[in-house]
Every structure is written in C-alpha cells, then in structure tokens.
Amino acid sequence: MERFADKPTMTIDMALEKLGGILSIYDPKSNKVPFCYPGTILNWDERLLTAAARILNQQHNHIGIHTTGNGKKSAEGGFENTQSLEAKALEMIASTVGGNPNAIDGYFCGGATEANMQGLWTGRQWLRENPDPFNRGICILCTPLTHYSILKASSLLDIGHSGMSNCPQCGLDHVFVPDAKGSGVALVGMDAQGCMKMTELKRIFKLKHEEGFRRFLIVATVATTAMGSIDPIEEIAGFVKDVHAETLAHCYLHVDAAFGGFTVPYVNPQRKIGFRLPEVMSIALDADKMGRLPYPSGVFLCRKNLLRLVGRRVTYIGGAKDDTISGSRTGLAGIMAYMLFCVGGREEQRKYVQECIAARDRLAELITERLKWAKIVTLPPDVNMLPVEFSMGKTGKIPHALEEGDILGGYHLRSDYFQNDPGNTQSCPRHVYKLCIMPHTFPYLESFVDDLEKAHGKLMKRKK
C-alpha cells in the first residue's frame, strides 16, 4: 500500500514520466479501440485545449445557477463573466430541445446521473405541493431499461427503496423487488424495440391509482443505454395532460436524454422530446458523450422557477442561493461548451452526429452480411447505437475468456439485459451488446467484424 510520505518520493521529471506512461484506451496506435464507451477523444483545436488548461488553472467556481436573468446576485461574486458564459451555453442547449431561454433554468453538473437526481429531487418537491389524501407517497413510473440512476435517486431521496435480485430460473439479477410500501419505482412494460408501451403505462398507472397513489413521477428516456430506444415522449405528455384533467392525480414528467439529447435534435429536429411539450418539466443531458465535451459535463434543464423548490440560501455568500446538488463546481464545462458551440455552430454538431450514424449503419451491414450467428436487435434511427445479440452462449453472453482475451479484449465489449418478453417486466432477459459508434471507432469497423469471426470460430472449435 502506498502511503503519503513526509518527504518527496519523486521529482517532477519522474512524475511527468509516470503520467506519460498512462495508456489511452482510444490509442490510435492500437489495433483495437472500445466499441461500448459513449465517450471519445476530444478532437479539439490545440488553441481550445490550451484555453481549457488555462481556465482550469484559474479555479472558476460556479456554485448555484446562473440562468435566473433577473439581475439579482445568485451565486458567489467574482466569477460573473464565466458564469454568464455558462448561462449562454445552457440557452443554446435548451433551444435545441424546445426551450425558450426566458422560460428555462439549469446548470452544468457532474454527469447525467446527477442531472437525473436533480430532476427527481425537483419533481419530489413539486409533487409535495399537491395533495396526497391517502398518504401513499410518490410512485415513479419507468421501464426496466431506465438508467440505474433513477433507482439510486429514488433511494437517496427516500421516495422508495427498490432493487434487483437473482432469478431462480435463469440466475441473472433481473428480478425487480419493489419498495415494501409500494412507493418509489414501478416498472412499465416495453415494445420489441425497448420503448415504453403506452398501454402498459396506462395499466400500471391505473393499478397504482387504485392503491391510493396520487403523486406520480414519470421518467421517459431518449436513447436507453442498452438499446438506444426512445420512449414515446409526445404520447406520454398527452397521457400526463389527460391525467391532470380526468383524475385527482398529479404527474411530473422528467426526460432522461443523457445520450439522445445531443443526437436527436440535430438529425430529427421535428421530433418533440423536450420543452415544446408543456408537460415536460425537466431534462437531463450529457455533453461529455455526443456533446464532445470532457467528463464530467452533465446538463440539467428545467422550467423557470421550479428550482425555487430546492434552493437554499448560502449565508456566507451575500444574497446568494444554491439550487443544485453539486454546490461548488468547476466552470470549465460551461465555458468550453460556449466556446465549442459558438465556433462550430449547430451545423457542425449535425455533421458529427450524421457521420457517427452513417458509420453505425455501415457496421450493421457488415455484421448482417458476415456474421450469420449475430442479430441486430433494432436500428435506432436518431442515435448512433447498435444493439446486437451474439449467439455464443445460452444467453448470448460472450464467454469471459474471449471477452477479455487477445481477440476481443481491447474492444471492452459490454452487454446489458433486455427482456425476452419486453411487455413483461419480470421475464428472463437475454444479453444485448450495446455498441456505441464514435469517431475513434470509424477506422476499425471491418477489423472488429474480423475479430468477432475469429472469436466465434475459436469458440466453435473448443466446443467440438
């Protein structure tokens, strides 16, 4: 175990040499690169990289939010210039998901997990302003493909404590165990593409309503991590509108667009996934994925004045409030977002996404033509993800020796669960590999398929 020594243990030259030896998983000299990671190399102009290093060194503190636009001091003084740049970057992002800058608040945060937590925290407080006559608490409606951060947030916010347990039939930990009191997460069935099924949403809502629940938090996803599937946001919004008109229940609609928020608006701007729908209250995005920013660059956006529900006065900062989970946070993401978006514009982002989707389609063609034992589960039209099943084991899971060995190891393949019967949330799942096609993968599409063939051939020989 390494200890923090009283005296120096290496010189600066030695430290720099050690840092220089850190290998990148995106190393272009390698003959394999990760196909399941949603991040990529920052292919920025050297001048932007230099500016980022200088900004990081200046320690810009962006505590609180800076989108209030009311002229009042809302955060720690001294950083007003860069805080205003963050606000402008957020206005640009909001405009792509249907938000009027005058009607939206938000902030850059530590990733979409935090943005989802902020959304559920805000939603919890909004729902608490509405009646709960039977004292049942809050029910969260989402699909089994909803990001794990929703269950995490539900527990942290004491909305409901649920989890997964092992299935006695297949041995996988996919069996959903709801909160003993019925609050918190309730799973909604899906269609064959992994999208929330409206008939199932209405059925589960009716069941929970009959149990006495009157406060609902619906989480819709724009590009799930397993399938790239997009829940029918417009139909869900219509359902929320009907609920408000026809029942005594209240619904807060939060959209998790961690991945799709930086793809869908650029290739299919007519698709309503955000604030053009009055029922959408908040959105989580992740600019460190398809937004081409460094980790962490999560984005939380919500309708104006909602954050008053969670704000806390910071007494040692004159007149300031903190409306965020983060508290103090680096201003780097917001500043660099503003620079990147201004320099490239919406057209550059559109081209970037289109190139990724075109490469994804090319890989789908190669797999279909050459790997008869592989199956493309679905081809999400507006995101650069490719969910694939590989017939290598009983559940489609690639054997560990091949996944970590010299043939496939460098690709860092990752699988996720998808129910055999998507409409039944408790049905046993199969393994689906979530291939995420980013610029660093473009030169390796054919060699990746070659290696998949080699791995399958090796497995077949072993079975004989």
LINQUIFEN-V246138 format. One record per pair of residues at least 24 apart in sequence whose ideal C-beta (glycine too) atoms are under 8 Angstrom apart, sorted by sequence separation. I is the first residue (numbers start at 1). J is the second residue. If there is no record, write none. Layout:
# LINQUIFEN-V246138
I/J, I/J
This chain:
# LINQUIFEN-V246138
62/86, 67/91, 159/183, 160/184, 196/220, 261/285, 262/286, 282/306, 300/324, 360/384, 159/184, 160/185, 196/221, 255/280, 261/286, 262/287, 281/306, 357/382, 359/384, 360/385, 182/208, 253/279, 257/283, 258/284, 275/301, 357/383, 360/386, 55/82, 216/243, 253/280, 254/281, 255/282, 256/283, 257/284, 258/285, 259/286, 262/289, 263/290, 274/301, 357/384, 251/279, 253/281, 254/282, 255/283, 256/284, 257/285, 258/286, 262/290, 275/303, 356/384, 155/184, 182/211, 252/281, 254/283, 255/284, 262/291, 120/150, 144/174, 154/184, 183/213, 194/224, 230/260, 254/284, 259/289, 116/147, 154/185, 182/213, 228/259, 258/289, 259/290, 353/384, 387/418, 69/101, 117/149, 121/153, 144/176, 194/226, 228/260, 69/102, 116/149, 120/153, 124/157, 194/227, 216/249, 218/251, 220/253, 222/255, 67/101, 113/147, 116/150, 120/154, 151/185, 193/227, 195/229, 198/232, 205/239, 214/248, 215/249, 216/250, 217/251, 218/252, 220/254, 221/255, 222/256, 223/257, 225/259, 230/264, 395/429, 396/430, 397/431, 112/147, 117/152, 124/159, 150/185, 194/229, 195/230, 196/231, 201/236, 214/249, 215/250, 216/251, 217/252, 218/253, 219/254, 220/255, 221/256, 222/257, 223/258, 237/272, 395/430, 396/431, 398/433, 113/149, 117/153, 121/157, 193/229, 195/231, 196/232, 213/249, 214/250, 216/252, 218/254, 219/255, 220/256, 221/257, 223/259, 297/333, 395/431, 396/432, 67/104, 68/105, 112/149, 116/153, 120/157, 195/232, 198/235, 202/239, 217/254, 219/256, 222/259, 223/260, 241/278, 296/333, 411/448, 67/105, 198/236, 201/239, 205/243, 209/247, 222/260, 234/272, 241/279, 261/299, 294/332, 67/106, 113/152, 117/156, 120/159, 190/229, 221/260, 222/261, 233/272, 240/279, 294/333, 65/105, 67/107, 117/157, 196/236, 209/249, 223/263, 233/273, 237/277, 258/298, 293/333, 297/337, 411/451, 65/106, 66/107, 198/239, 223/264, 233/274, 237/278, 238/279, 377/418, 389/430, 390/431, 65/107, 222/264, 237/279, 294/336, 389/431, 64/107, 139/182, 142/185, 144/187, 230/273, 234/277, 236/279, 237/280, 293/336, 389/432, 390/433, 408/451, 137/181, 139/183, 140/184, 143/187, 205/249, 233/277, 293/337, 388/432, 389/433, 407/451, 408/452, 62/107, 136/181, 138/183, 139/184, 140/185, 141/186, 142/187, 143/188, 145/190, 288/333, 387/432, 388/433, 62/108, 136/182, 137/183, 138/184, 140/186, 142/188, 143/189, 144/190, 287/333, 291/337, 387/433, 136/183, 137/184, 139/186, 141/188, 143/190, 233/280, 293/340, 387/434, 388/435, 407/454, 408/455, 292/340, 386/434, 387/435, 407/455, 145/194, 385/434, 386/435, 287/337, 385/435, 386/436, 143/194, 222/273, 385/436, 386/437, 407/458, 143/195, 384/436, 385/437, 143/196, 384/437, 402/455, 142/196, 384/438, 377/432, 402/458, 292/349, 398/455, 402/459, 159/217, 141/201, 292/352, 399/459, 290/352, 390/452, 141/204, 290/353, 392/455, 141/205, 392/456, 290/356, 390/456, 141/208, 392/459, 139/208, 150/219, 363/435, 146/219, 139/213, 147/221, 363/437, 136/211, 138/213, 141/216, 146/221, 360/435, 136/212, 137/213, 139/215, 140/216, 141/217, 142/218, 145/221, 136/213, 138/215, 139/216, 140/217, 141/218, 142/219, 147/224, 360/437, 134/212, 136/214, 137/215, 138/216, 139/217, 140/218, 141/219, 142/220, 143/221, 146/224, 147/225, 359/437, 371/449, 374/452, 133/212, 134/213, 136/215, 138/217, 140/219, 142/221, 145/224, 366/445, 370/449, 134/214, 145/225, 266/346, 357/437, 366/446, 133/214, 143/224, 145/226, 356/437, 371/452, 132/214, 145/227, 356/438, 359/441, 363/445, 367/449, 371/453, 131/214, 132/215, 266/349, 267/350, 356/439, 359/442, 362/445, 366/449, 370/453, 373/456, 130/214, 145/229, 266/350, 355/439, 130/215, 363/448, 367/452, 371/456, 267/353, 359/445, 363/449, 128/215, 262/349, 266/353, 267/354, 352/439, 355/442, 127/215, 143/231, 266/354, 127/216, 127/217, 263/353, 267/357, 262/353, 124/217, 263/356, 123/217, 263/357, 290/384, 120/217, 120/219, 116/219, 150/256, 147/256, 146/256, 147/258, 271/382, 268/381, 268/382, 133/248, 267/382, 131/248, 264/382, 263/382, 264/383, 130/250, 263/383, 263/384, 260/382, 127/250, 260/383, 259/383, 127/252, 126/252, 259/385, 123/252, 123/254, 120/254, 119/254, 119/256, 116/254, 116/256, 116/258, 115/258, 112/256, 112/258, 229/378, 227/377, 228/378, 230/380, 227/378, 229/380, 228/380, 230/382, 227/380, 230/383, 126/281, 228/383, 228/384, 223/380, 228/385, 123/281, 227/385, 228/386, 122/281, 123/282, 223/382, 228/387, 97/257, 122/282, 223/383, 227/387, 226/387, 119/281, 223/385, 119/282, 97/261, 118/282, 119/283, 96/261, 119/284, 118/284, 93/261, 97/265, 116/284, 96/265, 115/284, 96/266, 115/285, 104/275, 115/286, 103/275, 112/284, 96/269, 112/285, 98/272, 112/286, 98/273, 99/274, 100/275, 111/286, 97/273, 98/274, 99/275, 97/274, 98/275, 111/288, 97/275, 98/276, 98/277, 108/287, 122/302, 126/306, 129/309, 94/275, 119/300, 118/300, 115/298, 119/302, 126/309, 111/295, 114/298, 115/299, 122/306, 125/309, 194/378, 111/296, 113/298, 115/300, 122/307, 125/310, 193/378, 97/283, 110/296, 111/297, 112/298, 114/300, 192/378, 109/296, 111/298, 112/299, 122/309, 193/380, 97/285, 110/298, 122/310, 108/297, 109/298, 121/310, 108/298, 109/299, 226/416, 108/299, 109/300, 225/416, 226/417, 227/418, 93/285, 107/299, 118/310, 226/418, 106/299, 107/300, 194/387, 93/287, 106/300, 106/301, 105/301, 106/302, 104/301, 105/302, 104/302, 105/303, 104/303, 105/304, 103/303, 104/304, 105/305, 103/304, 105/306, 99/301, 102/304, 105/307, 97/301, 121/325, 227/432, 93/299, 118/324, 226/432, 228/434, 94/301, 118/325, 227/434, 93/301, 117/325, 226/434, 90/299, 225/434, 90/301, 114/325, 114/326, 109/324, 107/323, 109/325, 110/326, 107/324, 109/326, 105/323, 107/326, 110/329, 109/329, 38/259, 108/329, 107/329, 172/395, 200/423, 194/418, 108/333, 170/395, 197/422, 108/334, 197/423, 107/334, 194/422, 108/337, 190/419, 192/422, 191/422, 190/422, 191/423, 189/422, 190/423, 189/423, 189/424, 189/425, 188/425, 76/314, 187/425, 77/317, 76/317, 77/318, 52/294, 65/307, 75/317, 174/417, 76/320, 90/334, 93/337, 73/318, 75/320, 86/331, 89/334, 92/337, 172/417, 174/419, 73/319, 74/320, 85/331, 89/335, 92/338, 72/319, 73/320, 74/321, 86/333, 87/334, 38/286, 83/331, 86/334, 89/337, 39/288, 43/292, 82/331, 85/334, 86/335, 89/338, 92/341, 176/425, 39/289, 42/292, 64/314, 85/335, 88/338, 96/346, 176/426, 38/289, 42/293, 63/314, 83/334, 86/337, 175/426, 38/290, 40/292, 42/294, 79/331, 82/334, 86/338, 89/341, 174/426, 82/335, 85/338, 63/317, 174/428, 174/429, 39/295, 64/320, 172/428, 63/320, 64/321, 172/429, 64/322, 65/323, 170/428, 63/322, 64/323, 65/324, 169/428, 170/429, 64/324, 63/324, 167/428, 63/326, 63/327, 63/328, 62/328, 63/329, 61/328, 62/329, 61/329, 62/330, 61/330, 62/331, 60/330, 61/331, 60/331, 60/332, 62/334, 144/417, 145/418, 56/330, 60/335, 144/419, 55/331, 56/332, 55/332, 52/332, 55/335, 55/336, 144/425, 143/425, 52/336, 51/336, 48/336, 51/339, 48/339, 48/340, 48/343, 44/340, 45/343, 36/411, 37/412, 34/410, 35/411, 36/412, 32/409, 33/410, 34/411, 35/412, 36/413, 32/410, 33/411, 34/412, 35/413, 36/414, 31/410, 32/411, 30/410, 25/412, 43/439, 36/433, 36/434, 38/436, 40/438, 41/439, 36/435, 37/436, 39/438, 40/439, 41/440, 35/435, 36/436, 38/438, 40/440, 35/436, 37/438, 35/437, 34/440, 35/441, 33/440, 34/441, 33/441, 35/444, 33/444, 28/440, 32/444, 31/444, 35/448, 26/440, 28/443, 32/447, 31/447, 32/448, 32/451
